[in-house]
Amino acid sequence: MKPGDSHARKDTGSGWATSGWAPSGWATSARARLLALALALLAAGAAASARADCQPGVYGTGPAEFVVLGARAPAPASGQRYLFLDGRRGASGATGSPVACQDGRVVFTPGAGEPRIWPRLETPETDATFESDATRLAGRLIEPPGPPDPRRPLVVLVHGSEKTAAIGSVYAYMLAAQGVSVFVYDKRGTGASEGDYTQNFELLADDAAAALVQARRMAAGRFRRAGFFGGSQGGWVAPLAATRSPADFVTVGFGLVVSPIEEDREQLLDEARRMGLGPAAMQQVEDLSRATAALVRSHFARGYEGLAAVRREIADAPWKASIEGEYSGDMLRMSDADLRRIGRARFDNLELIWDYDAEAALQKLKAPLLWVLAGEDREAPIAATRALLLKLMAAHKPIDVYLFPDTDHGMVEFRTNPDGTRTATRITDGYLKLIADWMKRDVHGPYGRGAVVRPGPG
């Protein structure tokens, strides 16, 4: 979560057949023809690079057999993002990818099994623009395949800190594939939305609240409950937005109930513990956190002398070159002259509320809340957040908490490299299903290795 860094188009189509997910006309003979087509397409592998993209959406034959495709993956990846319900993900153009696109359909090759052709399942989609704080934002309502159902939940996706467009996200289609209506919008200053990119939680909460009003209007009569889902930095924004709008629920994945300053401190201490630093060095890390906090709190108006003193104290300690945090490591390694000249432009240029009181927002929140923690989150260490959530639960706030072990930021499983860095492999199994089931009030588990977190006795 690094700082710094109703005009409608409706897809009509045939929808889903009454027998479930299967498109009308899906028969055994058709399966045979499609299988033959799949084999022919795979034999034409030399032409793979010339294949056109598929339209983002849900492709498959039923609730146990589908994949969602999003927009094109950014370089150096090739092709479109794909995501399965169990968390397998990747890019369709990658070498060895089990997912390929041909003529508007997905060719899925399950390991050593026979290739399958999956058509796109029609999801009614309506584009719109709406106003928030004198800014025009672009959004899209995506509804699940099949006939309208007034019992469905409706959710607004709230951004993390990314600067990429949200429309075309695989997560929106993943929720729609599970029976949740989704309104996704491009954050101000990104994609098709106007305005300037910002990380001002107050302003972003206004935008999310306006998005919920727009979503409710567009889906009127076709939903029962409406709320927010925010990941990462969206965990600061979504609960605040829910205090400013008629939200029936809030869902947060891998977010924090501490301020950005505390996030930096927790990261520093987590890194220091993993380095095995002794008490004296740990105290120096604490001193570094306090010094950089003084700088950002004042928006770089004061605090340089305090950080200079910490630099002298740390001197050439071996860990100086590798400590990171969110921003403190970079500030430590910059000269005083450089920090005075470019520090604010580099670290404090996005209106971030450094001392944001996330707990106060949760205290005001009346809607039920689901919070999902990544057990080994290095970017957003969970100890303080877990403790605060447990305190709120003990005070009888309507909060459900799940923890998925051995997962990093983004709810991703990972492999640890020889140098201690991590390479993400997949989203952990159960997370995507838990989110949708909770929104639908249909939690019945188990959800992979996810475990319920409850307050202790007394």
C-alpha positions in Angstrom: 0.0 0.0 0.0 2.8 2.4 -0.9 2.0 6.1 -0.6 3.0 8.1 -3.6 2.8 5.5 -5.7 -26.4 6.9 -17.4 -25.5 6.3 -20.8 -26.1 2.6 -21.1 -24.6 -0.1 -23.1 -26.5 -3.3 -22.5 -25.2 -6.8 -23.4 -28.4 -8.7 -24.1 -27.8 -12.1 -25.6 -29.5 -15.3 -24.6 -28.5 -15.5 -21.0 -28.4 -18.7 -19.0 -30.6 -21.7 -19.6 -33.1 -22.6 -16.9 -31.2 -25.8 -16.3 -28.4 -23.9 -14.7 -25.3 -22.3 -16.2 -25.4 -24.1 -19.5 -26.1 -21.9 -22.5 -29.1 -22.9 -24.5 -28.4 -25.4 -27.2 -25.5 -27.0 -25.3 -25.7 -30.7 -26.2 -23.5 -33.7 -26.4 -23.1 -33.4 -30.1 -22.1 -29.7 -29.7 -19.5 -30.7 -27.0 -18.0 -33.2 -29.5 -17.8 -30.5 -32.2 -16.3 -28.0 -29.8 -13.7 -30.6 -28.6 -12.7 -31.2 -32.3 -12.4 -27.5 -32.7 -10.3 -27.2 -29.6 -7.9 -29.8 -30.9 -7.6 -28.0 -34.2 -7.0 -24.7 -32.6 -4.2 -26.1 -30.4 -2.6 -27.6 -33.5 -2.4 -24.1 -34.9 -0.1 -22.9 -32.1 2.2 -21.0 -34.4 -0.6 -18.5 -34.9 -1.2 -18.0 -31.2 0.4 -14.5 -31.1 -2.1 -13.4 -33.7 -5.1 -14.4 -31.7 -7.6 -11.6 -30.8 -8.5 -10.9 -27.2 -11.7 -12.3 -25.7 -14.2 -9.9 -24.3 -13.7 -9.7 -20.5 -16.2 -11.8 -18.7 -17.2 -15.2 -17.4 -16.5 -18.3 -19.6 -17.6 -21.8 -18.8 -20.3 -24.4 -18.5 -21.5 -24.3 -14.9 -20.8 -23.1 -11.4 -18.1 -25.7 -11.0 -16.5 -25.1 -14.3 -15.7 -21.6 -15.3 -12.9 -19.0 -15.6 -13.1 -15.2 -15.7 -11.1 -13.1 -18.1 -10.2 -9.5 -17.5 -8.4 -6.8 -19.6 -5.0 -7.3 -21.1 -2.3 -8.0 -18.5 0.4 -5.3 -18.3 3.9 -5.9 -19.8 5.9 -8.0 -19.5 3.0 -10.4 -19.2 1.2 -11.5 -22.4 -2.5 -11.9 -23.1 -5.4 -11.3 -20.7 -5.6 -11.8 -17.0 -7.5 -15.0 -16.0 -8.7 -16.2 -12.6 -10.3 -19.4 -11.4 -12.6 -19.7 -8.4 -9.9 -21.7 -6.5 -7.4 -18.8 -6.9 -5.3 -20.1 -9.9 -4.5 -17.1 -12.0 -2.2 -15.9 -14.7 -2.1 -14.4 -18.2 -3.6 -16.2 -21.2 -0.6 -15.6 -23.4 2.0 -16.9 -21.0 4.0 -20.0 -22.0 2.2 -23.1 -20.8 -0.9 -21.2 -19.8 -4.0 -23.5 -19.5 -6.2 -20.7 -20.8 -6.1 -19.3 -24.3 -8.5 -17.2 -26.3 -9.7 -18.1 -29.8 -12.6 -16.5 -31.8 -14.2 -15.1 -28.7 -14.1 -18.3 -26.8 -11.8 -19.8 -24.2 -9.8 -22.9 -24.8 -9.1 -24.5 -21.5 -6.6 -27.3 -21.2 -6.7 -28.9 -17.7 -3.2 -30.4 -17.2 -2.9 -33.5 -19.3 -6.6 -33.6 -20.0 -8.4 -32.9 -23.2 -8.9 -29.2 -24.2 -12.3 -27.8 -23.7 -14.1 -24.9 -25.4 -15.9 -22.5 -23.1 -18.2 -19.9 -24.4 -18.8 -16.5 -22.8 -21.8 -16.5 -20.4 -23.8 -13.3 -20.9 -23.6 -10.9 -18.0 -25.9 -7.9 -18.5 -23.6 -4.8 -18.3 -24.5 -1.2 -18.2 -22.0 1.7 -18.4 -22.7 5.0 -16.6 -21.1 8.2 -15.4 -21.8 9.9 -12.1 -20.7 12.9 -10.2 -18.7 13.1 -7.0 -17.2 16.3 -5.6 -17.3 18.1 -8.9 -15.7 15.2 -10.7 -17.3 12.9 -13.4 -16.5 9.3 -12.7 -17.0 6.3 -15.0 -18.6 3.1 -13.8 -20.1 -0.2 -14.9 -22.8 -2.4 -13.5 -22.2 -6.1 -14.1 -25.1 -8.4 -13.2 -24.9 -12.2 -13.0 -26.1 -14.4 -15.9 -29.6 -15.5 -15.9 -32.9 -13.8 -15.1 -33.0 -10.9 -12.6 -33.2 -11.9 -9.0 -34.3 -9.4 -6.4 -32.6 -11.5 -3.7 -29.1 -10.9 -5.0 -26.6 -8.7 -3.1 -25.1 -5.6 -4.9 -21.6 -4.6 -4.2 -19.4 -1.6 -5.1 -15.8 -2.4 -5.6 -13.5 0.1 -3.8 -10.0 0.5 -5.1 -6.7 -0.1 -3.5 -3.7 2.2 -4.2 -3.4 1.1 -7.8 -3.4 3.7 -10.6 -4.8 1.3 -13.2 -8.4 1.3 -14.4 -10.8 -0.9 -12.4 -13.3 -1.5 -15.2 -12.4 -4.8 -16.7 -11.2 -6.2 -13.4 -11.3 -10.0 -13.0 -12.6 -9.6 -9.5 -15.8 -7.9 -10.7 -16.5 -10.9 -13.0 -15.5 -13.4 -10.3 -18.2 -12.0 -8.0 -20.8 -11.8 -10.8 -20.1 -15.5 -11.6 -21.1 -16.3 -8.1 -24.4 -14.5 -8.1 -23.4 -11.1 -6.9 -24.3 -7.9 -8.9 -21.2 -5.7 -9.0 -20.7 -2.0 -9.7 -17.1 -1.2 -10.6 -15.8 2.3 -11.3 -12.5 3.9 -12.3 -10.9 5.8 -9.4 -10.6 9.5 -10.0 -7.6 10.2 -12.3 -7.6 6.7 -13.7 -9.1 4.9 -16.7 -12.2 6.7 -18.1 -12.8 8.9 -14.9 -11.9 12.5 -14.7 -10.0 14.3 -11.9 -6.6 13.8 -10.4 -5.4 10.6 -8.8 -5.3 10.9 -5.0 -5.0 8.8 -1.9 -7.1 11.2 0.3 -9.3 8.7 2.1 -12.0 11.3 2.8 -12.3 12.2 -0.9 -12.2 8.6 -2.0 -14.9 7.7 0.5 -17.1 10.4 -1.0 -16.5 8.8 -4.4 -17.4 5.3 -3.2 -20.5 6.6 -1.4 -21.6 8.3 -4.7 -20.9 5.1 -6.5 -23.2 3.2 -4.2 -26.0 5.6 -4.8 -25.5 5.3 -8.5 -25.4 1.5 -8.3 -28.6 1.3 -6.2 -30.4 3.5 -8.8 -29.3 1.4 -11.7 -30.1 -2.0 -10.1 -33.4 -0.9 -8.5 -35.7 -3.9 -8.0 -32.9 -6.4 -8.8 -31.1 -6.6 -5.4 -31.8 -7.0 -1.7 -28.7 -5.7 0.1 -26.0 -3.3 -1.1 -22.6 -2.6 0.2 -18.9 -2.3 -0.4 -15.9 -4.5 -1.0 -12.4 -3.0 -0.5 -9.0 -4.6 -0.7 -5.7 -3.3 0.7 -6.0 0.6 0.8 -9.7 0.1 0.1 -9.9 -1.2 3.7 -9.4 2.4 4.9 -11.9 3.8 2.3 -14.8 1.3 2.3 -15.8 1.4 6.0 -15.7 5.3 5.9 -17.8 5.3 2.8 -20.3 3.1 4.5 -20.8 5.7 7.2 -21.7 8.2 4.5 -24.2 6.1 2.5 -27.0 3.6 2.9 -24.7 0.6 3.0 -26.0 -2.8 4.3 -22.6 -4.5 4.6 -18.9 -4.0 4.2 -16.2 -6.5 3.1 -12.5 -5.9 3.5 -9.6 -8.1 2.3 -6.0 -7.7 3.6 -6.6 -4.1 4.9 -5.5 -2.4 8.0 -7.1 -0.8 11.1 -4.1 1.4 11.8 -2.9 4.6 10.2 -0.4 4.8 7.3 2.3 5.9 9.9 1.6 2.8 12.0 1.7 0.7 8.9 5.2 1.9 8.2 6.2 1.2 11.8 4.8 -2.3 11.8 6.6 -3.1 8.5 9.9 -1.8 9.9 9.6 -3.9 13.1 8.5 -7.0 11.2 11.5 -6.7 8.9 13.8 -6.1 11.9 12.5 -9.2 13.6 13.1 -11.3 10.5 16.6 -10.0 10.3 17.2 -11.1 13.9 18.2 -7.6 15.2 19.0 -7.3 18.8 17.4 -4.9 21.4 19.7 -1.9 20.6 19.0 -2.1 16.9 15.3 -2.6 17.5 15.4 0.6 19.4 17.1 2.3 16.5 14.3 1.1 14.2 11.7 2.6 16.6 13.7 5.9 16.6 13.7 5.8 12.8 9.9 5.4 12.8 9.3 8.3 15.1 11.7 10.6 13.1 10.1 9.9 9.8 6.6 10.2 11.3 7.4 13.7 12.4 8.4 14.6 8.9 5.2 13.3 7.2 2.9 14.6 9.9 4.3 18.1 9.3 4.2 17.5 5.5 8.0 18.0 5.5 7.9 21.4 7.2 10.0 20.1 10.2 11.7 17.0 11.5 14.9 17.0 9.5 17.1 17.4 12.5 15.5 14.5 14.3 16.1 12.2 11.3 19.7 13.4 10.9 20.3 12.4 14.5 18.9 9.0 13.8 21.1 8.6 10.8 24.2 9.4 13.0 22.9 6.9 15.6 22.5 4.1 13.0 25.7 5.1 11.1 26.8 2.1 8.9 24.8 -0.6 10.6 24.5 -3.6 8.3 20.7 -3.5 8.2 20.6 0.1 7.0 20.9 -0.9 3.3 17.9 -3.3 3.4 15.3 -1.9 5.9 12.3 -0.7 4.0 9.0 -0.1 5.7 6.6 1.9 3.5 8.8 4.9 3.2 11.2 5.1 6.2 14.0 3.0 4.6 14.1 5.3 1.6 14.2 8.4 3.8 17.0 7.0 5.9 19.2 6.4 2.9 18.6 9.8 1.3 20.9 12.7 2.2 19.5 15.5 4.3 20.0 17.9 1.3 18.1 15.6 -1.1 15.3 15.0 1.4 14.8 18.7 2.0 14.8 19.4 -1.7 12.5 16.6 -3.0 11.2 14.7 0.0 7.7 16.2 -0.1 7.4 15.8 -3.8 8.4 12.2 -3.6 6.6 11.0 -0.5 3.8 13.4 0.3 2.2 14.3 -3.1 -1.1 12.4 -3.0 -2.9 14.0 0.0 -2.5 10.9 2.1 -4.0 11.3 5.6 -1.0 10.0 7.6 -2.7 9.8 11.0 -6.0 8.5 9.7 -8.1 7.0 12.5 -9.4 3.8 11.0 -10.7 2.5 14.3 -12.9 5.6 14.7 -14.5 4.8 11.3 -15.2 1.3 12.4 -16.7 2.5 15.7 -19.2 4.6 13.7 -20.0 1.7 11.3 -23.4 0.1 11.9 -23.4 -2.3 8.9 -22.1 -5.8 9.3 -18.4 -6.2 8.4 -16.3 -9.1 7.1 -12.6 -8.6 7.5 -10.2 -11.2 5.9 -6.6 -11.3 7.1 -3.5 -12.6 5.2 -1.6 -14.5 7.9 1.9 -13.6 6.7 1.3 -10.2 5.2 4.6 -8.3 4.8 3.1 -5.2 3.3 0.4 -4.8 5.8 1.4 -6.7 9.0 -1.7 -7.9 10.8 -0.9 -8.0 14.5 -2.3 -4.5 15.4 -5.2 -4.8 13.1 -6.2 -8.2 14.4 -6.0 -6.9 18.0 -8.2 -3.9 17.2 -10.8 -6.1 15.4 -10.9 -8.5 18.3 -11.5 -5.5 20.6 -14.4 -4.3 18.5 -15.8 -7.8 18.3 -15.7 -8.1 22.1 -17.6 -4.8 22.3 -20.4 -6.6 20.2 -19.8 -4.8 16.9 -21.2 -6.9 14.0 -17.8 -8.1 12.7 -16.7 -11.4 11.2 -13.0 -12.1 10.9 -11.3 -14.8 8.9 -7.6 -15.5 8.6 -5.9 -17.5 5.9 -2.5 -18.8 7.0 0.7 -18.7 4.8 -0.7 -15.9 2.7 0.9 -12.5 1.8 -0.7 -9.2 0.8 -3.4 -9.8 -1.8 -4.3 -13.2 -0.1 -1.7 -14.8 -2.3 0.2 -18.0 -1.5 3.9 -17.7 -2.2 7.3 -19.4 -2.5 10.2 -18.1 -0.5 13.3 -17.4 -2.6 16.9 -18.1 -1.4 17.4 -14.4 -0.7 14.2 -14.3 1.5 12.0 -12.5 -1.0 8.7 -14.0 -2.0 7.2 -14.9 -5.4 3.4 -15.0 -5.4 1.9 -18.1 -6.9 -1.9 -17.9 -6.6 -4.7 -16.5 -4.6 -5.4 -18.9 -1.7 -8.2 -21.3 -2.3 -11.4 -20.4 -0.5 -10.9 -16.7 -0.3 -12.9 -15.7 -3.4 -15.8 -18.1 -2.5 -15.9 -16.8 1.1 -16.3 -13.2 0.0 -19.2 -14.0 -2.3 -20.9 -16.4 0.2 -20.7 -13.8 3.0 -22.3 -11.2 0.8 -25.1 -13.6 0.0 -25.5 -14.6 3.7 -24.7 -18.1 2.7 -21.5 -18.9 4.6 -21.3 -22.7 5.0 -17.5 -23.4 4.6 -15.0 -24.8 4.7 -13.1 -22.1 2.8 -9.7 -23.6 2.0 -7.5 -23.2 5.0 -9.3 -20.1 6.2 -10.2 -20.0 9.9 -12.6 -17.9 11.9 -11.0 -15.5 14.3 -12.9 -15.0 17.6 -12.3 -13.1 20.8 -11.0 -15.0 23.7 -13.2 -15.8 26.7 -13.9 -12.9 29.1 
